Amino acid sequence: MQEVLKRFILFLVNVQSLTMEQYKNGSKVGIWNDCYENQYFGGGLYDEQGIKTGRWVDLNVQFNCNYEVTYNGVYKNGLKVGQWNVFFNKEQICQGSYDQYGLKTGKWIDIFDAFNEYNGNQFSREYLVTYNGEYKNGQKFGKWGINYRQQNKTWEQIGGGFYDDDGLKNCKWMDLENSFQYVNIVTYSGEYKNGNKIGRWNVYQNGEPKNEVIQYEQ
C-alpha cells in the first residue's frame, strides 16, 4: 500500500496541467492539457461547472515513461459514455463501451494495472496482461479470459473463468497471482462458489504444476 501511495505522489509531482489553465469559483474550466516531464500526453475540456465534457485523453494514475497508458473517449455530464480506447505506449491494446449512466457494457478488454504496480515499472514496456470479457450493468458476467503478451510476441491465455449474473466468480477458474512478475507467472486452478474459493486449488508456475496445494472449505 505504501508503494502504491508513493507512486501516486510521484505521478502528481511529474504530471503537470499546462496551457490555458483556468479556474472559476474554485473549479477547473476550459481546456486543460496534461503533460508528463514537459511532454503533452492528454487533456480535454471542463465546462462552466467544472465537469469534464466532450473528448478527453485521460492518463493512467501510474503513468510514467515506461508505462504510458492513456484512456481516450468522450465525457457527457462528467460521465464516460460510448466507446473508450486504451493506448499503451501509443499502441491501442484495450477497448470497450460505457452506457448513458457511465457503466461499462458489452465486450471489454481491460488492462491489468497490478502488473505494472508490482513490477516497479521497469519492464512494463515489453510485457502486458489484459482481462477479456463482457460487462452487464457495470458488472462482469459470463466467460472472462486472462491474456499475456511478452514483448512483440502473440497473446496467450494464461487464466480465466466465469462470472455469474451477480458479478461473482463461479465454477472453474484459473486465477493470476496479484504480484504477477514477467519471469515468474504463478496461477491458481480451482473452483469458486458464489465468489468464494472452495475445495482444492492447485498452484502452477510458468504453466508447470508446483508441489503445492491450497485447501479451502467446501
C-alpha positions in Angstrom: 0.0 0.0 0.0 2.9 2.4 0.8 4.5 1.6 -2.6 1.2 2.4 -4.3 0.9 5.7 -2.4 4.5 6.6 -3.2 3.9 6.1 -7.0 0.7 8.1 -6.9 2.6 11.0 -5.2 5.3 10.8 -7.9 2.6 10.8 -10.6 1.2 14.0 -9.1 4.7 15.6 -9.0 5.6 14.7 -12.6 2.2 15.3 -14.3 1.5 19.0 -14.8 -1.5 20.6 -16.3 -0.3 23.3 -18.7 -1.5 26.0 -21.0 -4.9 27.7 -21.0 -5.5 26.8 -17.3 -8.5 28.5 -15.8 -10.4 28.3 -12.6 -13.8 29.6 -11.8 -15.2 29.5 -8.3 -12.5 27.1 -7.4 -13.3 24.6 -10.2 -11.3 23.9 -13.4 -12.9 25.3 -16.5 -11.9 25.4 -20.2 -9.2 23.5 -21.9 -6.6 21.7 -19.7 -3.7 19.7 -21.1 -1.9 17.0 -19.1 1.8 16.8 -19.6 4.5 14.4 -18.2 8.1 15.6 -18.0 7.1 18.5 -20.3 5.6 16.4 -23.0 1.9 16.5 -23.9 0.0 13.3 -23.4 -3.6 14.1 -22.6 -6.3 16.5 -21.6 -9.7 17.9 -22.5 -12.4 20.4 -21.7 -14.1 21.3 -18.4 -17.5 23.1 -18.7 -18.6 26.1 -16.7 -19.5 23.9 -13.7 -16.0 22.3 -13.7 -17.3 19.0 -15.2 -15.4 17.0 -17.9 -17.2 17.2 -21.2 -16.5 16.2 -24.8 -13.5 14.3 -26.0 -10.8 13.6 -23.4 -7.5 11.7 -23.1 -7.0 10.6 -19.5 -3.7 9.5 -18.1 -3.5 6.3 -16.0 -2.7 7.0 -12.4 0.6 5.0 -12.7 1.6 6.8 -15.9 5.4 7.1 -16.4 8.0 6.9 -19.2 7.8 3.1 -19.2 4.1 2.8 -18.7 2.4 5.4 -21.0 -1.2 4.3 -20.6 -3.9 6.7 -21.7 -7.7 6.4 -22.0 -9.3 8.0 -25.0 -13.1 8.8 -25.2 -16.0 11.1 -24.6 -17.5 12.5 -21.4 -21.1 13.7 -21.1 -22.1 15.4 -17.9 -18.9 14.1 -16.2 -19.6 10.5 -17.2 -17.7 8.4 -19.6 -20.0 7.4 -22.5 -19.7 5.4 -25.7 -16.5 3.7 -26.8 -13.3 4.2 -25.0 -9.9 3.1 -26.2 -6.8 2.3 -24.1 -3.4 3.0 -25.5 -0.1 1.6 -24.2 2.9 3.5 -25.5 0.8 4.7 -28.4 -0.4 1.2 -29.3 -4.1 0.5 -28.8 -4.4 -2.6 -26.6 -7.8 -2.3 -24.9 -11.3 -1.0 -25.6 -14.9 -1.1 -24.6 -18.1 1.0 -24.2 -19.9 2.8 -21.4 -23.6 3.3 -21.3 -25.5 6.5 -20.7 -25.0 6.1 -16.9 -21.2 5.8 -17.2 -21.3 2.0 -16.6 -19.2 -0.5 -18.6 -21.3 -2.5 -21.0 -20.8 -5.2 -23.7 -17.4 -6.7 -24.6 -14.3 -5.2 -23.0 -10.6 -5.7 -22.9 -9.3 -4.3 -19.5 -5.7 -3.7 -18.7 -4.2 -5.3 -15.6 -2.7 -2.4 -13.7 -1.5 -4.5 -10.8 1.1 -6.0 -13.2 2.8 -2.5 -13.5 2.4 -1.9 -9.8 4.3 -5.0 -8.7 7.0 -4.9 -11.4 8.3 -1.5 -10.4 7.6 0.0 -13.9 10.9 -1.5 -15.1 9.7 -3.9 -17.8 6.1 -2.8 -18.4 7.0 -1.5 -21.9 7.6 -5.1 -23.0 5.1 -7.2 -21.0 1.3 -6.8 -20.8 -1.6 -8.5 -19.1 -5.3 -8.0 -20.1 -8.7 -9.2 -18.9 -11.1 -10.0 -21.8 -14.8 -10.5 -21.3 -18.3 -8.8 -21.1 -20.0 -6.3 -18.8 -23.6 -6.0 -18.0 -24.9 -3.0 -16.0 -21.3 -2.3 -14.9 -20.6 -5.8 -13.7 -18.5 -8.6 -15.2 -20.5 -11.6 -16.3 -20.1 -14.7 -18.4 -16.7 -16.0 -19.6 -13.6 -14.0 -19.0 -10.0 -14.7 -20.1 -6.7 -13.5 -18.8 -4.2 -12.9 -21.6 -0.5 -12.2 -21.5 2.0 -10.9 -24.1 5.7 -10.8 -23.9 7.4 -8.1 -26.0 6.1 -8.3 -29.5 5.0 -12.0 -29.4 1.5 -13.2 -29.8 -1.0 -13.0 -27.0 -1.6 -16.2 -25.0 -4.3 -17.0 -22.5 -3.0 -17.9 -19.0 -6.2 -17.9 -17.0 -9.8 -17.1 -16.7 -13.2 -18.4 -15.8 -16.9 -17.5 -15.4 -18.8 -14.7 -13.6 -22.5 -15.2 -12.7 -25.3 -12.7 -13.2 -24.4 -11.0 -9.9 -20.8 -10.4 -11.0 -19.4 -13.2 -8.7 -16.9 -15.7 -9.8 -18.3 -19.2 -10.1 -17.3 -22.7 -11.2 -13.8 -23.5 -12.5 -11.2 -20.7 -12.5 -7.5 -20.2 -13.3 -6.5 -17.1 -11.3 -3.4 -15.0 -11.8 -1.4 -14.1 -8.7 -1.7 -10.4 -8.0 2.0 -10.0 -7.5 2.5 -11.2 -11.1 6.1 -11.0 -12.4 7.1 -11.3 -16.0 9.7 -14.0 -15.2 7.6 -15.9 -12.8 3.9 -16.5 -13.8 2.1 -18.0 -10.9 -1.5 -19.2 -11.4 -4.0 -21.0 -9.2 -6.6 -23.5 -10.5 -9.7 -24.4 -8.6 -13.4 -23.7 -8.1 -15.5 -20.8 -6.9 -18.9 -20.8 -5.4 -20.8 -17.5 -5.0 -17.5 -15.6 -5.2 -15.6 -17.7 -2.7 -12.9 -20.3 -3.3 -13.8 -23.8 -2.3 -12.1 -27.1 -2.1 -8.7 -27.9 -3.6 -6.7 -25.4 -5.5 -3.5 -26.3 -7.4 -0.6 -24.0 -7.9 1.3 -23.6 -11.2 4.5 -21.7 -12.1 5.1 -20.8 -15.7 2.5 -23.4 -16.7 4.1 -26.2 -14.7 2.5 -27.7 -11.6 4.2 -26.9 -8.3 4.3 -29.3 -5.4 1.8 -27.1 -3.6 -1.9 -27.4 -2.9 -4.2 -24.9 -1.1 -7.3 -26.3 0.5 -10.4 -24.2 1.2 -13.6 -25.1 3.0 -16.4 -26.5 0.9 
